[in-house]
Amino acid sequence: MNKKANSRSEFLFNKKLLNSKRSQSQIITTVLIILLVLAAIVIVWQVVQSSVRGGAEQIETQSDCLGLNLVVVSVNKTAISLRRDPGATSQTSVDAILFVEGQNKGVVSTGLKELDSKINNSIGSFNAGDKVQLAGRLGGEGGTLCPLGPKKEIVDGAL
C-alpha cells in the first residue's frame, strides 16, 4: 500500500511539475535547442551538397582529359611541330593551346585527331631557351582546358 501511495504522490508531484512555469520554460528551451540543431544540420547539408555537386561536375569534365596526350615534337623560335598521341579520351577532335613560360599564347592547331601531327610556322617569335608546353582544349572555344603537357625547350635553327 505504501508503494501505491508513493506512486500516486509521484504522479501528483509530476503533474504539478508540468504545470509550473519553470518546467514549461525548460520544455520550451529544449524544443528551441532541437529546432536550432535541425536548422544547423540543414545549413551544413546545403553547403556540403553544393561542394560535392561542384566537385562532381569538375571531375566529370576533367575526366575527358584523362588519356589526352599532346606532345611538342620540336620547336624553334618561330615554328612548332606537335603530335597527338593515342589515348583513352572520348574526344575525337582537340584544339592545341601553346603556353610559353606558363603564358597562354593561343591556339596553334585545331581539330587534332588521334595520331595527328602538325607543324605551325606562325607561332610568333620567342627566345631560345624558353620552355613551351601544350594543353588540349575540348569542346572548342570556351571548352574545357586540360592540364599542361611536358615542357620542351625552344632551340635555334630549323625544326
C-alpha positions as CSV (number, residue, x, y, z in Angstrom):
1,M,0.0,0.0,0.0
2,N,2.9,2.2,0.7
3,K,4.1,1.7,-2.8
4,K,0.8,2.8,-4.3
5,A,0.7,5.9,-2.2
6,N,4.3,6.7,-3.3
7,S,3.4,6.3,-7.0
8,R,0.3,8.4,-6.5
9,S,2.2,11.2,-4.9
10,E,4.9,11.0,-7.6
11,F,2.2,11.3,-10.2
12,L,0.7,14.3,-8.5
13,F,4.2,15.8,-8.0
14,N,5.0,15.3,-11.7
15,K,1.6,16.8,-12.6
16,K,2.5,19.9,-10.5
17,L,5.9,19.9,-12.1
18,L,4.4,20.0,-15.6
19,N,2.2,22.9,-14.6
20,S,4.9,25.0,-13.1
21,K,6.4,27.9,-15.1
22,R,9.9,26.6,-14.5
23,S,9.2,23.3,-16.2
24,Q,7.4,25.0,-19.1
25,S,10.4,27.1,-19.8
26,Q,12.7,24.1,-19.7
27,I,10.4,22.3,-22.2
28,I,10.4,25.4,-24.5
29,T,14.2,25.7,-24.2
30,T,14.6,22.0,-25.1
31,V,12.3,22.4,-28.2
32,L,14.2,25.5,-29.3
33,I,17.5,23.8,-29.0
34,I,16.2,20.9,-31.1
35,L,15.0,23.3,-33.7
36,L,18.3,25.2,-33.8
37,V,20.2,21.9,-34.2
38,L,17.9,20.9,-37.1
39,A,18.4,24.3,-38.7
40,A,22.2,23.9,-38.4
41,I,22.0,20.5,-39.9
42,V,20.1,21.9,-42.9
43,I,22.6,24.7,-43.4
44,V,25.6,22.4,-43.2
45,W,23.9,20.0,-45.6
46,Q,23.3,22.7,-48.2
47,V,27.0,23.8,-48.1
48,V,28.2,20.2,-48.3
49,Q,25.8,19.3,-51.1
50,S,26.8,22.3,-53.2
51,S,30.5,21.5,-52.7
52,V,30.1,17.8,-53.6
53,R,27.9,18.7,-56.7
54,G,30.5,21.2,-57.9
55,G,33.3,18.7,-57.4
56,A,31.4,16.0,-59.2
57,E,30.8,18.3,-62.2
58,Q,34.5,19.3,-62.3
59,I,35.6,15.6,-62.1
60,E,33.2,14.8,-65.0
61,T,34.6,17.5,-67.3
62,Q,38.2,16.8,-66.4
63,S,37.8,13.0,-66.9
64,D,37.7,13.6,-70.6
65,C,41.2,14.9,-70.3
66,L,42.5,11.6,-69.0
67,G,44.4,9.9,-71.7
68,L,44.8,13.1,-73.8
69,N,48.5,13.4,-74.7
70,L,49.7,16.4,-76.8
71,V,53.5,16.3,-77.4
72,V,55.8,19.0,-78.6
73,V,58.0,17.1,-81.1
74,S,60.3,20.0,-81.8
75,V,60.1,23.8,-81.5
76,N,62.3,26.7,-82.6
77,K,61.9,30.5,-82.3
78,T,59.1,30.7,-84.9
79,A,57.6,27.2,-85.5
80,I,56.3,24.2,-83.6
81,S,55.9,20.6,-84.6
82,L,53.3,18.7,-82.4
83,R,51.6,15.4,-82.2
84,R,48.5,13.9,-80.5
85,D,49.4,10.5,-79.1
86,P,46.8,7.8,-78.8
87,G,44.8,7.9,-75.5
88,A,41.7,6.8,-73.7
89,T,39.8,10.1,-74.2
90,S,36.4,10.0,-75.8
91,Q,37.1,13.3,-77.6
92,T,37.7,12.9,-81.3
93,S,38.8,16.4,-82.1
94,V,41.0,18.6,-79.8
95,D,42.5,22.1,-80.1
96,A,46.1,22.6,-79.0
97,I,46.9,25.7,-76.9
98,L,50.5,26.9,-76.7
99,F,52.0,28.0,-73.4
100,V,55.4,29.7,-73.4
101,E,57.0,30.1,-69.9
102,G,53.5,29.5,-68.4
103,Q,51.8,32.2,-70.5
104,N,48.9,31.3,-72.9
105,K,50.0,32.3,-76.4
106,G,46.8,31.0,-78.2
107,V,45.7,28.1,-80.4
108,V,48.4,26.6,-82.5
109,S,46.3,23.8,-84.0
110,T,42.6,22.9,-84.2
111,G,40.8,19.7,-84.8
112,L,43.6,17.4,-83.8
113,K,42.6,13.8,-84.2
114,E,44.3,10.8,-82.6
115,L,47.8,10.3,-84.1
116,D,47.7,13.6,-86.0
117,S,51.0,15.5,-86.4
118,K,51.0,19.2,-87.4
119,I,53.6,21.9,-88.0
120,N,52.7,25.5,-87.3
121,N,55.1,28.0,-88.8
122,S,53.4,31.1,-87.4
123,I,53.6,30.9,-83.7
124,G,55.3,34.3,-83.3
125,S,58.8,34.9,-82.2
126,F,60.2,33.6,-79.0
127,N,63.6,33.3,-77.3
128,A,65.8,30.3,-77.5
129,G,65.8,28.5,-74.1
130,D,62.2,29.4,-73.2
131,K,60.1,26.4,-72.2
132,V,56.9,25.6,-74.2
133,Q,54.0,23.3,-73.3
134,L,50.8,22.3,-74.9
135,A,47.4,22.0,-73.4
136,G,44.4,20.4,-75.0
137,R,41.1,22.2,-75.2
138,L,37.9,20.1,-75.5
139,G,34.7,21.4,-77.0
140,G,36.1,24.3,-79.0
141,E,36.1,27.9,-77.9
142,G,35.2,28.2,-74.3
143,G,35.5,24.5,-73.7
144,T,37.4,22.5,-71.1
145,L,41.1,23.3,-70.9
146,C,43.1,20.2,-70.0
147,P,46.3,20.2,-67.9
148,L,49.6,21.2,-69.5
149,G,51.8,18.5,-71.1
150,P,55.6,18.1,-70.7
151,K,57.9,21.0,-71.2
152,K,60.1,21.4,-74.3
153,E,62.9,24.0,-74.7
154,I,62.9,26.3,-77.7
155,V,66.1,25.9,-79.8
156,D,67.8,28.0,-82.5
157,G,67.7,26.6,-86.0
158,A,65.2,24.6,-88.1
159,L,62.7,22.1,-86.9
